[in-house]
Amino acid sequence: MSDAPDNARGLFAWLWWTYLWPYRGLLTLALIFMSIEGAMFGFLSYMMKPMFDEVFVGGSGDALVWVGLAFFSIFLIRALASIAQKVLLTRVSQMSVGDIRNDLLSHLMTLEGAFHQSHGPGYLMQRVEGDVDSVNKVWRIIITGAGRDVIALISLFAVAMGIDWRWTLVALVGAPLLVAPAIVLQRFVRGNARAARDIAAQLSTRLNEVFHGIVPVKLNRLEDYQSKRYRRLTDDRIHTEVRAAMGQASIPGLIDIMSGVGFMGVLLYGGGEILSGEKTVGDFMAFFTAIGLAFEPLRRLGAVSGNWQIAAASLERIKELLDRVPGLRDPEAPVAAPEGVPEIVLSDVQLAYGDAPVLRGASFVAEAGKTTALVGASGAGKSTVFNVLTRLVDAESGAVTIGGQRVERMRLAELRALFSVVSQEALLFDETLRENILLGRTDVGEDRLQEVLKAAHVADFLPRLEAGLESPVGPRGSNLSGGQRQRVAIARAILRDTPILLLDEATSALDVASEAVVQEALDRLAEGRTTLVIAHRLSTVRHADKIVVMDAGRVVEDGTHDELLARGGAYAELHAMQFESAGAAAPGARD
C-alpha cells in the first residue's frame, strides 16, 4: 500500500495521455471557463470591502449603484461560465469513457480462450460496464468541479493574502494536521472500493448464471439456494460500500474541523485589530468572506480526493486488462493463406490443458474437397482439433497445416477467414433475422440473399414469421426453434463461402423432421469444400469420405464406414453400442 500515491499518479498520467489528450482542445476551452467561474469567487469576496466601507459605513449613494452592478455582473459571468464549462467537460468525460469502454471490449475479444474460460461473462461484463461506469460517474464529478475549485481557491487566497497575510496563516493553522490522516483515509477508501468492485463482479457472475440457466434452476428447485448465495454477496458488498463511504466522508469532515479551528483563530486574532482600529470592518468582511468561501471548495476537493480513490480502484482493474498481452498473436513474418480448397494435415499434435493431456500425438489427413468425420467418445479430443485448426489454442508440439502452410505462420484474421462453422448451439444475437444472417455486411444484394435463404431452407419458415426477415429473433434466438436457428447458421456459412467447413454436432439436438431438412442443407453446403464433421451419432457420418476414430487424444484408426466395420476395431465397437445393443439394424451392414 505504500506505493499508492505513486500508483495514483501513474494512473492519472495514463488516463491523461491515452484518453484525455485527444480532447485537449475542448479541455483547454473548458479550463478557460473554469478559470473565469473560479475567479468570480475572488471578486465576490473582494467586493465585500467597498460594500461595507463605502456603502454601509461611508454612506455613499453613488457607490451603492456601482457596487450593486458589480455584484450582478459577477453572478451573471459566473452562471454563463459554469454552464459552458459543465457542458464541455461532460462531453469530454462521455467521449473519453466511451473510448475506454470500446477499447476494453475490443481488447477482451482478442484474448485467448483460456482467459475467457477462467473469467466468466458476468465478470467481464462488470469490467466493461461496472468499472467503466464507476470511472465515468467519479470522473464527471472530478473534471467538472476540481478545476473550478482550484481556481476559486487561488483567487480567494489571493484576496485573503492581499488583506492580511498573518490572518491567512492563522486561518490555515490546522492544515498540516490533515496530511497524515488524509493519506491513510485515501488508502482505506481505495482498498474498500477495489473490494467492492470485486464483489460486484461476483454478483454479475451469479446473475449471468441464474438468467442463462433459469430452466435448470426452476426444474431443480434452486431458487432459494441461488437467492441465498446472491444475498450473501449483497451483504458483503453493502459492508464494503459503507466502509468506503465512511472513508470518503471523513476527508471533508477533517476539513470541517480545520475550518472551525481557522475561523476561531481569525476571529480571536483579527477581532482585536478591528476593535483597535488597525483594520476596517470592510477588511474583515472581505477576508472573512474569502476564507468562508475558500473552505467550501476545500471541502469539495477533499471529497474529490475520496472519489478519485474509487475511480483509481476501477482504473487499476481496467488497465490490468488492457495491459494483458494476448496469448495468441500474429507471427512476425506471416505467410499468405492458401488459395483454393486446401488439404488439412495434423502430424503428431500434442496439447494439454494444464496438467491434463488432450491431444497425444494426433495425426490424420483431411483431403481437399472431401468430408472427413471425427468420431469417438466424449473427451477424445475432437473439439480440440477444431480449436487448434482455428488457433483458438496453439498446439504444444507437432504440426498443423492447411494447404501446406502451418497455421501459426498465418495472420489470425486470414486463417479464420478460411473457415465456416456450424455448431450444435447456433449463436444468434438479439437482432432481426436479416441482421443475424448478414452480420453487418452491406455488399450482399437481395438476389444473392434470396439464394442463400433458399439453399439453407430459411425460406421454408420465413412466411410464417410476421415481419419476415425483419422479425426479431429474441435473446439468443429464443423466438426461433432449434431447427430454425441451425438453418440461420447454415445461411451464414453459405454467405461466407469459405473453402473449409467445420460441423460440430450440427444436427444432434434436432428432431427427426428438422434433422432431415438441416442435413440436406449441410450436404449442399459441404459440396466443393474441405469439410470436417464432429459427430456422436454415427448414422450422420457413415457416408463421409473418411472417418477418423479418436480415443484419449489419439487417432486409433481411419477409413470409410464399410472399411472400419470390416476391421472390427474401435469404430465397430462404437457402432455396436449405438445400434446393435438397442436392437436396431446396423445401417451399414446392408450397404
DRENTINU-444564 format. One line per field, with one value per residue (C-alpha): residue in three letters; x negated, y negated, z negated. Coordinates in nm, 4 decimals, decimal comma, padded with zeros to 6 digits. Example, Ala and Ser with C-alpha at 12.3 -4.5 7.8 and 13.67 -1.06 7.14 Angstrom:
REM residues 2
type: ala; ser
X: -01,2300; -01,3670
Y: 00,4500; 00,1060
Z: -00,7800; -00,7140
***
This chain:
REM residues 591
type: met; ser; asp; ala; pro; asp; asn; ala; arg; gly; leu; phe; ala; trp; leu; trp; trp; thr; tyr; leu; trp; pro; tyr; arg; gly; leu; leu; thr; leu; ala; leu; ile; phe; met; ser; ile; glu; gly; ala; met; phe; gly; phe; leu; ser; tyr; met; met; lys; pro; met; phe; asp; glu; val; phe; val; gly; gly; ser; gly; asp; ala; leu; val; trp; val; gly; leu; ala; phe; phe; ser; ile; phe; leu; ile; arg; ala; leu; ala; ser; ile; ala; gln; lys; val; leu; leu; thr; arg; val; ser; gln; met; ser; val; gly; asp; ile; arg; asn; asp; leu; leu; ser; his; leu; met; thr; leu; glu; gly; ala; phe; his; gln; ser; his; gly; pro; gly; tyr; leu; met; gln; arg; val; glu; gly; asp; val; asp; ser; val; asn; lys; val; trp; arg; ile; ile; ile; thr; gly; ala; gly; arg; asp; val; ile; ala; leu; ile; ser; leu; phe; ala; val; ala; met; gly; ile; asp; trp; arg; trp; thr; leu; val; ala; leu; val; gly; ala; pro; leu; leu; val; ala; pro; ala; ile; val; leu; gln; arg; phe; val; arg; gly; asn; ala; arg; ala; ala; arg; asp; ile; ala; ala; gln; leu; ser; thr; arg; leu; asn; glu; val; phe; his; gly; ile; val; pro; val; lys; leu; asn; arg; leu; glu; asp; tyr; gln; ser; lys; arg; tyr; arg; arg; leu; thr; asp; asp; arg; ile; his; thr; glu; val; arg; ala; ala; met; gly; gln; ala; ser; ile; pro; gly; leu; ile; asp; ile; met; ser; gly; val; gly; phe; met; gly; val; leu; leu; tyr; gly; gly; gly; glu; ile; leu; ser; gly; glu; lys; thr; val; gly; asp; phe; met; ala; phe; phe; thr; ala; ile; gly; leu; ala; phe; glu; pro; leu; arg; arg; leu; gly; ala; val; ser; gly; asn; trp; gln; ile; ala; ala; ala; ser; leu; glu; arg; ile; lys; glu; leu; leu; asp; arg; val; pro; gly; leu; arg; asp; pro; glu; ala; pro; val; ala; ala; pro; glu; gly; val; pro; glu; ile; val; leu; ser; asp; val; gln; leu; ala; tyr; gly; asp; ala; pro; val; leu; arg; gly; ala; ser; phe; val; ala; glu; ala; gly; lys; thr; thr; ala; leu; val; gly; ala; ser; gly; ala; gly; lys; ser; thr; val; phe; asn; val; leu; thr; arg; leu; val; asp; ala; glu; ser; gly; ala; val; thr; ile; gly; gly; gln; arg; val; glu; arg; met; arg; leu; ala; glu; leu; arg; ala; leu; phe; ser; val; val; ser; gln; glu; ala; leu; leu; phe; asp; glu; thr; leu; arg; glu; asn; ile; leu; leu; gly; arg; thr; asp; val; gly; glu; asp; arg; leu; gln; glu; val; leu; lys; ala; ala; his; val; ala; asp; phe; leu; pro; arg; leu; glu; ala; gly; leu; glu; ser; pro; val; gly; pro; arg; gly; ser; asn; leu; ser; gly; gly; gln; arg; gln; arg; val; ala; ile; ala; arg; ala; ile; leu; arg; asp; thr; pro; ile; leu; leu; leu; asp; glu; ala; thr; ser; ala; leu; asp; val; ala; ser; glu; ala; val; val; gln; glu; ala; leu; asp; arg; leu; ala; glu; gly; arg; thr; thr; leu; val; ile; ala; his; arg; leu; ser; thr; val; arg; his; ala; asp; lys; ile; val; val; met; asp; ala; gly; arg; val; val; glu; asp; gly; thr; his; asp; glu; leu; leu; ala; arg; gly; gly; ala; tyr; ala; glu; leu; his; ala; met; gln; phe; glu; ser; ala; gly; ala; ala; ala; pro; gly; ala; arg; asp
X: 00,0000; -00,2968; -00,3183; 00,0472; -00,0274; -00,2823; -00,0408; 00,2371; 00,0123; -00,0755; 00,2913; 00,3705; 00,0808; 00,2004; 00,5569; 00,4405; 00,2096; 00,4252; 00,7804; 00,7863; 00,5054; 00,7118; 00,9657; 00,7119; 00,8760; 01,2100; 01,0327; 00,8395; 01,1582; 01,3287; 01,0322; 01,0746; 01,4394; 01,3468; 01,0900; 01,3482; 01,6014; 01,3444; 01,2113; 01,5607; 01,5335; 01,2350; 01,4129; 01,7178; 01,5166; 01,3210; 01,6451; 01,7300; 01,4733; 01,6298; 01,9798; 01,9099; 01,6510; 01,8094; 02,1788; 02,2777; 02,0169; 01,9367; 02,2987; 02,2146; 02,5241; 02,3140; 02,1113; 02,4353; 02,5201; 02,1852; 02,1341; 02,4770; 02,3986; 02,0650; 02,2330; 02,4859; 02,2055; 02,0131; 02,3101; 02,4032; 02,0494; 02,0254; 02,3531; 02,2578; 01,9073; 02,0481; 02,2889; 02,0205; 01,7563; 02,0007; 02,1294; 01,7762; 01,6403; 01,9392; 01,8836; 01,5159; 01,5998; 01,8594; 01,6336; 01,3255; 01,5174; 01,6775; 01,3271; 01,2238; 01,5282; 01,4773; 01,1046; 01,1676; 01,4272; 01,2112; 00,9094; 01,1011; 01,2153; 00,8513; 00,7589; 00,7181; 00,9788; 00,8006; 00,8567; 01,2294; 01,2540; 01,1138; 01,3078; 01,6809; 01,9145; 02,0512; 01,7014; 01,6118; 01,9440; 01,8728; 01,5299; 01,6666; 01,9822; 01,9476; 01,5859; 01,6063; 01,9367; 01,7769; 01,4957; 01,7498; 01,9520; 01,6477; 01,4620; 01,7581; 01,7505; 01,3759; 01,3362; 01,6484; 01,5599; 01,1960; 01,0548; 01,3093; 01,2450; 00,8672; 00,9022; 01,1519; 00,9071; 00,6257; 00,8385; 00,9836; 00,6483; 00,5055; 00,7725; 00,7113; 00,3335; 00,3810; 00,5787; 00,3527; 00,1109; 00,0940; 00,4710; 00,4382; 00,1729; 00,3898; 00,6881; 00,4766; 00,3104; 00,4850; 00,3958; 00,0691; 00,2590; 00,4692; 00,1881; 00,1253; 00,4925; 00,5853; 00,3236; 00,4428; 00,8053; 00,7283; 00,5673; 00,8586; 01,1100; 00,9049; 00,8839; 01,2536; 01,3513; 01,1458; 01,3040; 01,6491; 01,5723; 01,4556; 01,7810; 01,9788; 01,8101; 01,9126; 02,2693; 02,2742; 02,1426; 02,4199; 02,6858; 02,5413; 02,5508; 02,9058; 03,0599; 02,8828; 02,9768; 03,3236; 03,4859; 03,2487; 03,2846; 03,6620; 03,6596; 03,4133; 03,5892; 03,2746; 03,4492; 03,3883; 03,0297; 02,9434; 03,1187; 02,9152; 02,5876; 02,6778; 02,7865; 02,4503; 02,2636; 02,5014; 02,4356; 02,0605; 02,0960; 02,3061; 02,0378; 01,7521; 01,9535; 02,0403; 01,6748; 01,5704; 01,8408; 01,7188; 01,3663; 01,4928; 01,6999; 01,4123; 01,1905; 01,4248; 01,5097; 01,1449; 01,1529; 01,4590; 01,2639; 00,9720; 01,2165; 01,3578; 01,0113; 00,9202; 01,2377; 01,1967; 00,8320; 00,9090; 01,1958; 00,9814; 00,6731; 00,8366; 01,1227; 00,8808; 00,7312; 01,0804; 01,1664; 00,8361; 00,8967; 00,5960; 00,8296; 01,1653; 01,4896; 01,4666; 01,1232; 01,2564; 01,5714; 01,3769; 01,1273; 01,3928; 01,5926; 01,2831; 01,1887; 01,5503; 01,5896; 01,2496; 01,3365; 01,6260; 01,4053; 01,1525; 01,4266; 01,5304; 01,1698; 01,1402; 01,4437; 01,2881; 00,9842; 01,2036; 01,3896; 01,0606; 00,9620; 01,2824; 01,2103; 00,8482; 00,9602; 01,1641; 00,8936; 00,6395; 00,8573; 00,9262; 00,5578; 00,4653; 00,6935; 00,5776; 00,2137; 00,2748; 00,0943; 00,2976; 00,1536; 00,2237; 00,0865; -00,0030; -00,3514; -00,6275; -00,6767; -00,3359; -00,2794; 00,0178; 00,3187; 00,3561; 00,5809; 00,8414; 00,9764; 00,6935; 00,5853; 00,5640; 00,2899; 00,2263; -00,1120; -00,1871; 00,0026; -00,0383; 00,1691; 00,2579; 00,4927; 00,2962; 00,1842; 00,4494; 00,3302; 00,5961; 00,4155; 00,1451; -00,0220; 00,2916; 00,2226; 00,4550; 00,5143; 00,8398; 00,8252; 00,9100; 01,2719; 01,3797; 01,5658; 01,3729; 01,5634; 01,4158; 01,5816; 01,5080; 01,6210; 01,6604; 01,3219; 01,1427; 01,0121; 01,2424; 01,3410; 00,9796; 00,8837; 01,1173; 00,9585; 00,6018; 00,7099; 00,8579; 00,5882; 00,8219; 00,5362; 00,1869; 00,0512; -00,2466; -00,4265; -00,3666; -00,2413; 00,0990; 00,1002; 00,3655; 00,2786; -00,0832; -00,1091; -00,1454; 00,1445; -00,0752; -00,2565; 00,0606; 00,2305; 00,5172; 00,7718; 00,6635; 00,6551; 01,0037; 01,1353; 01,0800; 01,3468; 01,7216; 01,8511; 02,1913; 02,2154; 02,4773; 02,5560; 02,6118; 02,5155; 02,7892; 02,7997; 03,0999; 03,1431; 03,3578; 03,3338; 03,1774; 02,9046; 02,8320; 02,7639; 02,5769; 02,3839; 02,3125; 02,2276; 02,3505; 02,2195; 02,4875; 02,7538; 03,1159; 03,0902; 02,7871; 02,9603; 03,2664; 03,0420; 02,8828; 03,2193; 03,3417; 03,0251; 03,0286; 03,4053; 03,4629; 03,7111; 03,9236; 04,0199; 03,9846; 04,3521; 04,4597; 04,2784; 04,4952; 04,2267; 04,0271; 03,6582; 03,7222; 03,8577; 03,6610; 03,5116; 03,5106; 03,2308; 03,0062; 03,2563; 03,5362; 03,8111; 03,6938; 03,6927; 03,3709; 03,4005; 03,4677; 03,1645; 02,9467; 03,0729; 02,9816; 02,6310; 02,6092; 02,7217; 02,4350; 02,1907; 02,3197; 02,2854; 01,9276; 01,8395; 01,5167; 01,3076; 01,3266; 01,6408; 01,6414; 01,9541; 01,9697; 02,2679; 02,4768; 02,7874; 02,7566; 03,0176; 03,2846; 03,5937; 03,6135; 03,8027; 03,5781; 03,2659; 03,3578; 03,4034; 03,0871; 02,8815; 02,9878; 02,8751; 02,5453; 02,4817; 02,5366; 02,3092; 02,0289; 02,0094; 01,6727; 01,5323; 01,2917; 01,5329; 01,4614; 01,7521; 01,7708; 02,0498; 02,1559; 02,4340; 02,2576; 02,5633; 02,4947; 02,1396; 02,1469; 02,1332; 01,8239; 01,5231; 01,3124; 01,3922; 01,1201; 01,1691; 01,0176; 00,9638; 00,7940; 00,6342; 00,5017; 00,6166; 00,6657; 00,7962; 00,9366; 01,1109; 01,4571; 01,7613; 01,7501; 01,3738; 01,3881; 01,6765; 01,4874; 01,1804; 01,3827; 01,1889; 01,2845; 01,5304; 01,7085; 01,7412; 01,8913; 02,1244; 02,2364; 02,3050; 02,5224; 02,7162; 02,6895; 02,7319; 03,0502; 03,1888; 03,1587; 03,0425; 02,6859; 02,7249; 02,4036; 02,4321; 02,6589; 02,4718
Y: 00,0000; -00,2331; -00,2963; -00,4047; -00,7764; -00,6909; -00,4420; -00,7035; -00,9483; -00,6802; -00,6024; -00,9687; -01,0070; -00,7000; -00,8336; -01,1761; -01,0712; -00,7827; -00,9108; -01,2842; -01,4171; -01,3731; -01,6165; -01,8727; -02,1477; -02,1080; -02,0757; -02,3976; -02,5851; -02,4369; -02,5369; -02,8971; -02,8941; -02,7170; -02,9878; -03,2566; -03,0868; -03,0240; -03,3805; -03,5161; -03,3785; -03,6039; -03,9078; -03,8315; -03,8296; -04,1407; -04,3382; -04,2990; -04,5674; -04,8559; -04,7367; -04,7776; -05,0611; -05,2850; -05,1969; -05,0726; -05,2648; -05,5529; -05,6050; -05,6745; -05,6549; -05,6560; -05,3610; -05,1714; -05,1690; -05,0559; -04,8017; -04,6535; -04,6372; -04,4758; -04,2042; -04,1388; -04,1182; -03,8718; -03,6343; -03,6680; -03,5872; -03,3025; -03,1483; -03,1640; -03,0292; -02,7489; -02,6355; -02,6448; -02,4515; -02,1850; -02,1186; -02,0983; -01,8776; -01,6459; -01,5969; -01,5185; -01,2755; -01,0922; -01,0653; -00,9580; -00,6991; -00,5759; -00,5299; -00,3313; -00,1066; -00,0431; 00,0234; 00,2604; 00,4615; 00,4747; 00,5898; 00,8548; 01,0093; 01,0556; 01,2564; 01,6306; 01,8902; 01,9854; 01,6336; 01,6478; 01,9917; 01,8564; 01,5263; 01,5733; 01,3460; 01,1844; 01,0877; 00,9372; 00,7546; 00,5937; 00,4849; 00,3296; 00,1796; 00,1584; 00,0452; -00,1947; -00,3355; -00,3885; -00,5819; -00,7811; -00,8891; -00,9902; -01,1384; -01,3609; -01,4938; -01,5475; -01,7214; -01,9357; -02,0557; -02,0141; -02,2633; -02,5294; -02,4811; -02,5061; -02,8378; -02,9574; -02,8751; -03,0609; -03,3721; -03,3601; -03,3137; -03,5911; -03,8238; -03,6973; -03,7392; -04,0857; -04,1944; -04,0395; -03,7505; -03,6878; -03,6374; -03,3867; -03,1861; -03,1797; -03,0533; -02,7683; -02,6711; -02,3326; -02,2378; -02,0490; -01,8268; -01,6944; -01,5451; -01,2124; -01,1281; -01,2184; -00,9795; -00,6960; -00,7611; -00,7670; -00,4237; -00,2983; -00,4200; -00,2752; 00,0703; 00,0875; -00,0458; 00,2271; 00,4905; 00,3542; 00,3816; 00,7434; 00,8298; 00,6509; 00,8781; 01,1840; 01,0544; 01,0110; 01,3663; 01,5008; 01,3129; 01,4347; 01,7959; 01,7681; 01,5994; 01,8205; 02,1298; 02,0284; 02,3524; 02,5859; 02,3546; 02,3983; 02,7706; 02,8419; 02,6061; 02,3987; 02,0625; 02,0459; 02,1714; 01,9108; 01,6331; 01,7111; 01,7100; 01,3735; 01,2378; 01,3272; 01,1416; 00,8465; 00,8260; 00,8291; 00,5512; 00,3405; 00,3789; 00,2723; -00,0133; -00,1520; -00,1342; -00,3144; -00,5795; -00,6305; -00,6901; -00,9283; -01,1296; -01,1502; -01,3517; -01,6560; -01,6022; -01,6643; -01,9798; -02,0961; -02,0537; -02,2514; -02,5204; -02,5546; -02,5952; -02,8519; -03,0591; -03,0707; -03,1763; -03,4554; -03,5851; -03,5990; -03,7405; -03,9701; -04,0845; -04,2681; -04,4616; -04,5673; -04,6916; -04,8839; -05,0469; -04,8887; -04,7225; -04,8317; -04,6396; -04,6103; -04,4499; -04,1944; -04,1180; -04,0784; -03,8497; -03,6588; -03,6088; -03,4961; -03,2403; -03,1309; -03,0765; -02,9039; -02,6329; -02,5058; -02,4416; -02,2850; -02,0579; -01,9622; -01,8964; -01,6712; -01,4782; -01,4662; -01,3021; -01,0235; -00,9956; -00,9698; -00,6713; -00,4953; -00,5796; -00,4698; -00,1287; -00,0775; -00,2245; 00,0195; 00,3108; 00,1661; 00,1019; 00,4526; 00,5953; 00,3553; 00,4348; 00,8081; 00,9365; 01,1807; 01,5302; 01,5851; 01,3217; 01,2769; 01,4035; 01,1512; 01,2763; 01,4088; 01,6191; 01,5854; 01,8067; 02,0847; 02,0305; 02,2725; 02,5708; 02,6895; 03,0160; 03,0282; 03,2277; 03,2920; 03,4505; 03,5794; 03,2916; 03,2687; 03,0414; 03,0286; 02,8055; 02,7518; 03,0949; 03,2791; 03,4056; 03,3601; 03,4444; 03,7133; 03,7227; 03,6910; 03,7371; 03,7546; 03,6035; 03,4385; 03,4437; 03,1328; 03,1059; 03,4145; 03,4798; 03,6150; 03,7156; 03,7210; 03,9722; 04,1052; 04,0911; 03,7619; 03,6248; 03,7938; 03,4556; 03,3979; 03,0390; 02,9608; 03,0473; 02,7671; 02,5332; 02,5939; 02,5624; 02,2168; 02,1210; 02,0731; 02,2575; 02,3456; 02,6997; 02,7546; 02,9693; 03,1303; 02,9592; 02,8372; 02,7378; 02,6087; 02,6162; 02,6871; 02,3785; 02,4103; 02,2377; 02,0475; 01,8779; 01,7153; 01,3985; 01,4881; 01,2943; 01,4607; 01,8052; 01,7770; 01,6366; 01,9870; 02,1409; 02,1505; 02,3155; 02,4650; 02,5998; 02,7582; 02,4221; 02,1614; 01,8224; 01,5747; 01,2125; 01,0175; 00,8528; 00,9065; 01,2252; 01,0271; 00,8848; 01,2295; 01,3608; 01,0617; 00,9810; 00,6250; 00,6998; 00,4374; 00,5972; 00,8645; 00,7985; 00,9033; 01,1704; 01,3290; 01,3155; 01,4948; 01,7669; 01,8164; 01,8287; 02,0944; 02,3044; 02,3005; 02,3739; 02,0491; 01,9595; 02,2577; 02,0986; 01,7310; 01,6889; 01,7968; 01,5031; 01,1946; 00,9496; 01,1868; 01,1027; 00,8061; 01,0284; 01,0085; 01,3458; 01,2668; 01,3123; 01,5998; 01,6747; 01,7639; 01,6747; 01,9500; 02,3283; 02,5278; 02,6323; 02,2754; 02,1489; 02,4106; 02,3053; 01,9450; 02,0625; 02,2528; 01,9418; 01,7519; 02,0223; 02,0213; 01,6454; 01,6608; 01,9011; 02,0263; 02,3214; 02,5121; 02,6132; 02,7256; 02,9009; 02,9659; 03,1843; 02,9603; 03,1832; 03,3678; 03,1603; 03,1681; 03,3801; 03,6215; 03,3854; 03,0874; 03,3020; 03,4172; 03,0600; 02,9316; 03,2306; 03,1656; 02,8031; 02,9141; 03,1652; 02,8908; 02,6553; 02,9162; 02,9572; 02,8437; 02,7719; 02,9440; 03,0492; 03,1757; 03,3161; 03,3967; 03,6416; 03,8766; 04,0327; 04,2495; 04,2578; 03,8956; 03,9600; 04,3069; 04,1546; 03,9429; 03,9878; 04,0695; 04,1405; 04,0704; 04,2503; 04,0790; 04,2108; 04,0274; 03,7710; 04,0202; 04,1316; 04,5043; 04,5807; 04,4227; 04,5290; 04,5427; 04,6672; 05,0099; 05,0465; 04,9662; 05,2035; 05,4813; 05,4295; 05,4914; 05,2279; 04,9208; 04,7918; 05,1254; 05,1245; 04,7720; 04,8834; 05,1870; 04,9795; 04,7340; 04,9768; 05,3458; 05,3167; 05,1172; 05,3867; 05,1625; 05,2861; 05,1895; 04,9155; 05,0022; 05,3773; 05,3895; 05,1244
Z: 00,0000; -00,0400; 00,3313; 00,3605; 00,4246; 00,6963; 00,8454; 00,8441; 01,0280; 01,2788; 01,3381; 01,3908; 01,6343; 01,8251; 01,8333; 01,9482; 02,2309; 02,3538; 02,3291; 02,2492; 02,4679; 02,7889; 02,6419; 02,5241; 02,7328; 02,5567; 02,2223; 02,2804; 02,3659; 02,0614; 01,8446; 01,9565; 01,8497; 01,5243; 01,4542; 01,5149; 01,2864; 01,0141; 01,0331; 00,9625; 00,6083; 00,5510; 00,6969; 00,4832; 00,1613; 00,2646; 00,3235; -00,0445; -00,1299; 00,0745; -00,0174; -00,3890; -00,3887; -00,1218; -00,1305; -00,4772; -00,6818; -00,4432; -00,3328; 00,0357; 00,2619; 00,5797; 00,4527; 00,3850; 00,7590; 00,8930; 00,6149; 00,6922; 01,0653; 00,9850; 00,7802; 01,0588; 01,3175; 01,1001; 01,0694; 01,4399; 01,5576; 01,3083; 01,4317; 01,8009; 01,7373; 01,5218; 01,7945; 02,0624; 01,8675; 01,7462; 02,0974; 02,2402; 01,9632; 01,9632; 02,3362; 02,2736; 01,9929; 02,2028; 02,5076; 02,3121; 02,1098; 02,4318; 02,5723; 02,2641; 02,2906; 02,6629; 02,6227; 02,3345; 02,5239; 02,8375; 02,6349; 02,4411; 02,7679; 02,8725; 02,5608; 02,5880; 02,4982; 02,1756; 02,0423; 02,1175; 01,9591; 01,6326; 01,6456; 01,6861; 01,8841; 01,5669; 01,4531; 01,7907; 01,8183; 01,4826; 01,6044; 01,9243; 01,7772; 01,3989; 01,3659; 01,6582; 01,5313; 01,1903; 01,3550; 01,5546; 01,2505; 01,0482; 01,3428; 01,4245; 01,0671; 01,0783; 01,4111; 01,3749; 01,0247; 00,9314; 01,1833; 01,0896; 00,7177; 00,7586; 00,9446; 00,6833; 00,4033; 00,5763; 00,6252; 00,2727; 00,1000; 00,3192; 00,1765; -00,1757; -00,1467; 00,0018; -00,3038; -00,5690; -00,5262; -00,9004; -00,9212; -00,6347; -00,8198; -01,1324; -00,9255; -00,7884; -01,1164; -01,1202; -00,7607; -00,8378; -01,0789; -00,7870; -00,5795; -00,7543; -00,8254; -00,4658; -00,3215; -00,5471; -00,4566; -00,0832; -00,1056; -00,3143; -00,0538; 00,2350; 00,0754; -00,0052; 00,3371; 00,5060; 00,2827; 00,3709; 00,7434; 00,6943; 00,5198; 00,7920; 01,0481; 00,8464; 00,8296; 01,2085; 01,2495; 01,0264; 01,2247; 01,5531; 01,4294; 01,2970; 01,6007; 01,8544; 01,6551; 01,5423; 01,6667; 01,4718; 01,1704; 01,1774; 01,2532; 00,9693; 00,7256; 00,6819; 00,6375; 00,2624; 00,2962; 00,5596; 00,3645; 00,0533; 00,2492; 00,4001; 00,0605; -00,0979; 00,1753; 00,1454; -00,2287; -00,1657; 00,0890; -00,1490; -00,4163; -00,1866; -00,0293; -00,3742; -00,4800; -00,1625; -00,2180; -00,5746; -00,4465; -00,1791; -00,4264; -00,6738; -00,4383; -00,4063; -00,7734; -00,8655; -00,6555; -00,8514; -01,1755; -01,0306; -00,9164; -01,2666; -01,4153; -01,1484; -01,1914; -01,5666; -01,5344; -01,2844; -01,4974; -01,8097; -01,6382; -01,3819; -01,6040; -01,8323; -01,5388; -01,4268; -01,7749; -01,7948; -01,4548; -01,2812; -01,0288; -00,8888; -00,9030; -00,5228; -00,5549; -00,7988; -00,5987; -00,2716; -00,4442; -00,6328; -00,3121; -00,1195; -00,3839; -00,4297; -00,0570; -00,0408; -00,2901; -00,0774; 00,2313; -00,0057; -00,1351; 00,2186; 00,3152; 00,0107; 00,1356; 00,4828; 00,3270; 00,1921; 00,5223; 00,7074; 00,4952; 00,6053; 00,9677; 00,9257; 00,7952; 01,1129; 01,3353; 01,1919; 01,2915; 01,6368; 01,7012; 01,5844; 01,8518; 02,1239; 02,0418; 02,0709; 02,3803; 02,5942; 02,5762; 02,9464; 03,1826; 03,5470; 03,6420; 03,7079; 04,0643; 04,1717; 04,4815; 04,7123; 04,6537; 04,9124; 05,2105; 05,3371; 05,1456; 04,9176; 04,7624; 04,3824; 04,2092; 03,8395; 03,7634; 03,4114; 03,2437; 02,8661; 02,6403; 02,2710; 02,0730; 01,7551; 01,6381; 01,8408; 02,1821; 02,4510; 02,7746; 02,7539; 03,0917; 03,3066; 03,6788; 03,9799; 04,3251; 04,4366; 04,8149; 05,0120; 05,1177; 04,9242; 04,5997; 04,3014; 03,9883; 03,6373; 03,4080; 03,0626; 02,7030; 02,5187; 02,4206; 02,7102; 02,8358; 03,1339; 03,0467; 02,9572; 03,3154; 03,4305; 03,1761; 03,2981; 03,6611; 03,6000; 03,3473; 03,0572; 02,8894; 03,0137; 03,0171; 02,7881; 03,0446; 03,3806; 03,6938; 03,8108; 04,1764; 04,4152; 04,7830; 04,6845; 04,4593; 04,0829; 03,9109; 03,6642; 03,9537; 04,0906; 03,9697; 03,7385; 03,9427; 04,2685; 04,1076; 03,9613; 04,2885; 04,4308; 04,2043; 04,1732; 03,8568; 03,7827; 03,4282; 03,2072; 03,0448; 03,3156; 03,1740; 03,2606; 03,1499; 03,0268; 03,3663; 03,6730; 03,8764; 04,1610; 03,9376; 03,7916; 04,1404; 04,2830; 03,9598; 04,0699; 04,4337; 04,6793; 05,0006; 05,0314; 05,2932; 05,2485; 05,5190; 05,3523; 05,0150; 05,1537; 05,2989; 04,9574; 04,7805; 05,0240; 05,0049; 04,6218; 04,6110; 04,4224; 04,6955; 04,5832; 04,2493; 04,3444; 04,4500; 04,1013; 03,9407; 03,9099; 04,0230; 04,2420; 04,2482; 04,0205; 03,7430; 03,4157; 03,3233; 02,9493; 02,6935; 02,8070; 03,0843; 02,8392; 03,0908; 03,3278; 03,2922; 03,2766; 03,6397; 03,7500; 03,5603; 03,7276; 04,0694; 03,9922; 03,9002; 04,2290; 04,4179; 04,2584; 04,3641; 04,7219; 04,7335; 04,6042; 04,8885; 04,7291; 04,8533; 04,5218; 04,3348; 03,9708; 03,8448; 03,4707; 03,3794; 03,6058; 03,6002; 03,2693; 03,0832; 03,3574; 03,4041; 03,6986; 03,9291; 03,8594; 03,8832; 04,2329; 04,3580; 04,1870; 04,3050; 04,6646; 04,6310; 04,4774; 04,7561; 05,0122; 04,8152; 04,7998; 05,1769; 05,3101; 04,9637; 04,7290; 04,4564; 04,1051; 03,9086; 03,5382; 03,4634; 03,1885; 03,3914; 03,6461; 03,8719; 03,9672; 04,0939; 04,2489; 04,5993; 04,5187; 04,7465; 04,4412; 04,0783; 03,8198; 03,4886; 03,1850; 02,8361; 02,5456; 02,7781; 03,0335; 03,3759; 03,3405; 03,6900; 04,0032; 04,3197; 04,4747; 04,2886; 04,4533; 04,4100; 04,0404; 03,9767; 04,1556; 03,9330; 03,6185; 03,4219; 03,2182; 03,4775; 03,4950; 03,1153; 03,1208; 03,3966; 03,1981; 02,8864; 03,0804; 03,2992; 03,2186; 02,8409; 02,8978; 03,1262; 03,4312; 03,7652; 03,8448; 04,1050; 04,2853; 04,2787; 04,5798; 04,7853
***
